[in-house]
């Protein structure tokens, strides 16, 4: 395969991040873009030089020249669309979360194994240079996690996306935002999660979701994690990871890393880019070209969704 031909579904805030990343990757070309609003999608296509525009994913999947699909669509569509891509014979990368129900995630994994195609989920924290730096320290035996303390904070009391535009779907603290940390904790400790507990605040009357949540995790190796999530936080926004270990403390803020004393750590040599989305996309395309399982394959991230399912059952039982 000389050039990987790609269809991108979902030309919103995150779809644009992928389009910007792919421009920096050799041997990859986006030839089709799919999104809900035709006129806005046409504008994106013109800006990025994409020849095919549609509002229906099936139109893109029908293009024989499409090798792979990147899905940046609403959470509730992820599993169904991933399955559609695999059935059409296309490699697929779906943005986090893989699904919002465990059974759907399991169905994707089963079909991927049957098809032999590359199917990867966008668990970006595995790729951020900041977290890669910590991961390399752990692999070298220079650092062991005792505790992770994580804050995932947004101010989202109305249904808006990262660009401040109205969303057509509802985001979720558990199935989307907690997925990042649950998966990262197991990945960094290289140890399965053996205990998980959650409590949540009141359900929003219009959105139908909890706006605040607290989660505790324990890995088989003894490491623990405390995760606080909120859509109510009117302060510093984003996700902040504190790694407390046996030899150091690290604070990760997306692609940047600091010591426990707020001294910036140079992570510019960790990977070929400082952009986690670009590194994630590079892994997807490399796995296709090399015919290997990617980091954050749907099979590798499935344990995360098993934990989220247990937490959801716990929260539902608590009422």
Order of alpha helices (4+ residues) and beta strands (2+ residues): beta-alpha-beta-alpha-beta-alpha-beta-alpha-beta-alpha-beta-alpha-beta-alpha-beta-beta-beta-beta-beta-beta-beta-alpha-alpha
